[in-house]
Amino acid sequence: MNRNQFLRSSLFAAAGLTLAPSFLTGSPGKSVMPGNWAWMDGSDQTPIDEWKKLFDRLLSGNVSGLLMNGSDELYKKIGPLGQQMGMQIHAWRWTMNRGDYMQEHPEWYTVNRLGQSVIDKPPYVGYYRWLCPSRPEVKDLLVKDYSRLADIPGISGVHLDYVRYCDIYLPIALLPQYNLVQDFEMPEFDYCYCPLCRSIFKEKHGYDPMDKEDPSKDLTWHQFRLDQLVHVVQEIAKAIHLKKSVITAAVFPTPEMSRRMVRQDWARFNLDAYLPMLYHDFYLKPTDWIAECVLEARKEMGSAAPIYAGVMMNPTTFNPEVLAKTIQQVKKAGGQGLSSFTAGGLGEEQLEVLKKHPPQL
């Protein structure tokens, strides 16, 4: 299961330098990063020759990193091939949105301000089953899971997705799909108020957030939840770096928007690269907005880690002229390149543009 499901149900479906082999240097944060990236789903039933053709095709357009959603068997199959051909394969996994443990560990799941667990009343869509970042067991589970993926031969790194809380605010273009107006933090989308979160907070700060008339306006409570998630991500990153591997994440458009919309403080995640999902149509913005978001992130974060602008690669929107302009704007704003959602949206015209406009490495 991947981000496609939410995007389809919400709005619409997604229809540089040719690098030498991009092997890791073994130094966390200083690995040879791909020129450009693409997200994609993969099947271990696809013949190896088909993978070779795909890798050749993408590499011709400076796309040398694939964020692959698939099984462990798929990773074992194509990881070594990617190494041979110069295509980095990064294991793409959901982080906090996982429904696999509901029966065995219902206490692991988030609770909204109304006291409703995502198990009983998932918000927005049926597969929104958010884990609570305050749970030590959840942190340990995620650290072990991503560490296991990083150990698969040929896998160049791991990629975090849904590494956040539930959406407090949806992108504006999605609101009509749910018949919503979100001009304040609605309690049914405000997480997590589970007993553990509240007890940890009370022990640290001396009061229960539910004692407040409107807990959503309590900045200390807001910061607490940001910190809980940051701690989990930093622990995952630490484990991946100890393995001399790379960790990246798909994040919301800017650090400020992320903190406000999904309690995701990605400027403090300590990752090796960030791929903000700059799907401009979701925010009713022009394509120029993509580079504006990259610039805003750079101003807050400095030059600490590469930023690759995630774009919804619709060939109709990103015709050669618009795509070339967007690449130039992203690089001028301090971004390294693009990440395409998905690889299937990269037509020959788009690959030719990517070839002519190499990324900033």
N, C-alpha and C positions, 0 to 999 in steps of 0.2 A: 504494500500500500504506500502511495506517495502523495506529494502535494497536488498531483493532477486531480484527485478526487474532489478536493475542496474547491479548486479553481473551476472545474466543470460544473459543480453544483451551484457555484456562486455567480459566474459570469459567462465564461466561454472557454472552449478548449483550445489548446495550442495546436493547431493543425499538426604570430607575427613572423617575419623570420621563421623559416621552417626549422624547428629545433632539432638538434641532434638528440639522442636518447637522454631523457631528463631524469637521470638517476639521482637519488637523494645524496646529499653530501655527508649526512650523518650528524649534522649540527642543527639542533632545533632552532627554527626561526630563520635559518640561513640556507635552506634547501633550495635547489633549483626549482622555481615555481613554473607551472605551465604558462605558455603564452596567453592563451585564452582557454576558457572552460566551457563545458556543456553538461547539463543534467540529462540523464536518460534512464529508462527502465531497461533491464536486460534479462534474457532467459538463458539458462544453461543448456537449453535444447538447440540454440542457434549454432549451426556448423562453424567450425573455426575459420574456414575460408571466408565466411560472411563477416566475421569480426575483422579479419585482415583487410578486407575491402573497405569496411567502415573506417578503420583506423587510418588507412592510407588517405581516404577522402578527407577526413577531418584534419589530419596533419597538413594536408596541402593548403589549408586555410588558417594555419597557425593555431588550431584548436588541439592542444597537446595534453589536456587534462579532462578526464571523464569522471563526473560524479555519478557513480553507478549504483542504482537501486536494484538489488538482486540477492540471490541466495549465496551462501558460503561456497557452494559448489561452482557457481558462476565465477566468483572471485578467484577460486583456485584454478579455474580453466583459463581465464583471460588475463590474470595478473602477470604471469610470466611472458605471455605474448606481448602485452603492453610494454614490458621492460625491453624486450627485444626490438620493438619497433619505435620506441621513443614516446609512447603514449602512457601517461600516468593514469592509473586506475585508483580512485579514492572511493572507499566504501561509504555509501550514502545511507544513513540510518536516522529514523525519527528518534528524538531524545526524550522529551517530557510527555509527549502524546503517545502513550502505549496502553492498549487495553488488555494486554496478555495476562495480567496478574489480578484481575478483578475478583475472581472467585476465591483464590487462595489468600489474597492480601487486600481486602477492600479498604483497610485503614491506610493504604498507601496513596489513596486518590484524593484529589482536591475537593474542597467544599466551598460553596459560594456564600455570600453574605446572608442569604436566606436560609442557610443551613442545609442546602441541597448538595448531595454528592454527585459528581459527574457520572457515577455508576448508575444512579437512579434517574438522573435528568441531565443527559449530556447537552451542552449548549450548542446552538446553531445546527449542528449536524450529528448524526448518530455515532460517528467514530471519534468524536472529541472526548477522549478519556485521559485527562491530565493527571500525571503523577505529582505528588507534593515534594518540592525540593528540600523541605526541612527534614525529611525522613533519612536517617543514616543508611537504612537498608536500600533506599532508592539510589542514593549516591554510590554505594558500593556495587550495586547491580550494574549501573551505567558504566562505572570505571572498568569493571571486569569485562563487560560486553564489548566496549570499544577497544580495550586492550587486546581482546581475543581477535577482533577483526584486523588490528594492526599487525598481528603475528602471521597472518596468512601470506605465504610467499608471493611476491610480485605486487602486493598491495602497497601503494605509495603513501597512503594516509587514510584518515577517516574524516567524514563530513557530517556535521550535526545539522539536523533540521527540526523544526518545531521545538527549538531550544528556548522556550519561553513559557509564560502563562497563557491561559485562554485570552482571546481577543476581548479587551475591554471596549475598544472601538474598532469597528470594521472599516476598511477603506471605503470612502464615501460612495463609490460606484456600486458597491455590493449591498448597501443598505436596502434598496427597494426589493431585492430578492427575498429579504426576510421581513419586509414590512416594518422596518425599524427607523426611528429617529434617535440617534445617540448624541445628545448634547450634554450628558452628564454620565457619571459612572453608575450604570444601572446595576442594582444589587445581584441580579441573576447572572451577570457576567463578571462579577468582582470576586476573585479568588486570591489566596486560599485562607479560609477561616476554620480549618480543621482544629480539633482540640490541641494537637501538638504545636502547630504554628502559634496559636493564641497563648499557650502556656510558656513557650520559649520566649515570646515577646514580653509577656507579663513579668517573667523572672528577670529579664534584662532591663525593662523600662518601668516596671511598677504598676502597670495598669493593663487591663484587657482592652483590645481595640474596640470590642463591642460595647464598652462602656461609653464610647463617644456617640454623640447624636448622629454624626455622619462620619463613620470611620474612613471613608474614601478621601476625606479632606485632611486626614492626619498625615503629615509629611513624614513623621517618624515611622509610622506603620508602613507607608509606601516604601521608604528606604529599606526597611527590614526585609520586605519581600524581594526587592531588587537584590539585596545582599545574599539572601538564601540561594537564589539561582546562580549568582556569580560564583559563589563558593563551590557549587556542584560542578560548574563548567571548568573552573580553574583546577579542580581535582582531576577531572578527566584529562585536561591538557597536560597536567604534570605527568600523569601516567603514560600518555602517548609520547611525550618528549623523552621520558626515560628509556623508551624503546627506540629512540632515534628516528621517530616517524613524525608525520606532519598532521596537524589538525586544523580544519577550516569549518566554517558554518554559513548557512543561509540565514540571513538576519533581515529585520525590517529596515525600511529605507535609510533612516539616519539614527544615530544614538538617541537624540532627543525624542523623535517620533516613537522609537522602540520602547523607551522608558514609559512614555505616556500611554501608548496603545496596548502593549502586551507585557509590561514590566520586564523588559529585556535590556539590560545595561551592557550592550555588547562592546562598548569602548573599554570595558574592564575584563573582558574574557581571557586575554592573554593567548590568543590564537595566532597561527602562522599566516593566515589570510582571511579576509572577510568578503562575503559575496552578498551584499545587500540586494534584496528583491525589489528592483526599481521598476515595477510594472506600472508605467505611467497612466495607462488607461484606467486602472483601478482607483486612481486618485483624481481622475478627470484633469490630467495635466498634459501639456505638450511634451514632446521628446526632450526639449531643452532641460526639463526638470531633472532628468537622469543625472546629468553632470552637476547640476546645482546640489543635489543630494550628496554626491561624492565630495564636492568641495566643502560642504558643511561638515561631513565626517572627518575630512582631513584637518579642518581647523580645530576640531576638538581633540583628535588623536595624534596629530603630528604625522611623522613618517614612520611610525612604529611597525606597521605591517601592511602588506599589499592589500589593495581594495580592487575588486573586480565587479563591475556594474552588472548585476543580473537583469537581463532584459527578456521580455516575452517575445521570442523571435517569430513574430508574424511577418512573413515575407511581404504582405501587402503594406503593413506599416513601415517596416524596415526595408524599403526599396534601396537600391545601391546608394542613391544620393543621401537619404536620411541616415542610413547606417554609417556611411563614411563621416558624415558630420557628427554623429553621436560619438563615434570612436575618438575623433579629434577633440571634442569637448571633454570627454571623460579623461583623456590623457592630460589635457591642459589643467583640469581640476585636481590632478594628482592621483588619478586611478591608473592601474596598470593595464587593464584590458577589460574584456567582457566575459560574462558567463551567460550562455544561452539556454533558455527554457523553451523547448528542449532541443536536443541534438537533431531530432526529426524536423525541426523548423528551419534548419540551415540548408537552404537551397544552393545551387551552384553560384548564383549571383552573390549571395551573402558570403560564401566562402571566398570568392574572388576579391571582394572588398576587404575581408579580413587579411587576405594574403598581401594586399597592397598597402595596408595600414598596420604594420607590425606593432605589437604591444610594447609597453615600457617595462623592461625587466630589471 
